[in-house]
Amino acid sequence: MNIQGMKHTFEGLSSTFRRRHLWIIAAFIFLYYFSPGLSTPLYFIMTDDLKFSQAYIGFLGSLAGAGWVAGAFLHRWYLKKLTLKKLLNLSIAIGTLASLGFLFFWNEATAAVISFSSGLAAMIATVATLTLAADYCPRRAEGFAFAILMSIINLATALADNLGSYLFTDVFHRNLSPLVVLSAAFTAFAFVLVPLLHLGEKRQGDPAAVGAIAPPPPPDTR
């Protein structure tokens, strides 16, 4: 048993909760994903109002998945060289426009275009936020810190979906348009939060010196 290695691992874990910048990252990620969800209200709009068949609703889900794949290739070919700050701002802009696109969710044709676009925007947002989370995980606690940040994303997404469903039924009385505008406004608000991260010209994938625990010195062999 490597007692010294365990000691440094424990120091890395304990430092995770003492790093102010990591708390800022966690708060940013939560607020980034906490916009009133549209998925559940959209399902009822598609089934009750637009009379889409279940097969076509499934097809729209496949189109959204294709948008995810396209977003991954777009990042790989064109967006990978952007600084992390620019990538985050771009993802917020695309996400805001994709959310506003649901104002035109009128028929099968527009639904197809919007589903693909929202999938593409979701992938760019995912790459941006996961890169942010990975780059700022403290050394010797990378897996633990990253798991916490991913749990924050899951929590924010679940709460957002419930909030969107509540607003759709009890506040907006099954009117989708105000919910779409509110969701887009929440996404656009993330622009205000990006400067708080102090990213500067940091490149994607470059580890940030946050919470680094120095490795143990080599043994004295004299």
Secondary structure by P-SEA (a helix, b strand, c coil): ccaaaaaaaaaaaaaccccaaaaaaaaaaaaaacccccaaaaaaaacccccccaaaaaaaaaaaaaaaaaaaaaaacccccccaaaaaaaaaaaaaaaaacccccccaaaaaaaaaaaaaaaaaaaaaaaaaaaaaccccaaaaaaaaaaaaaaaaaaaaaaaaaaaacccccccaaaaaaaaaaaaacccccccccccccccccccccccccccccccccc
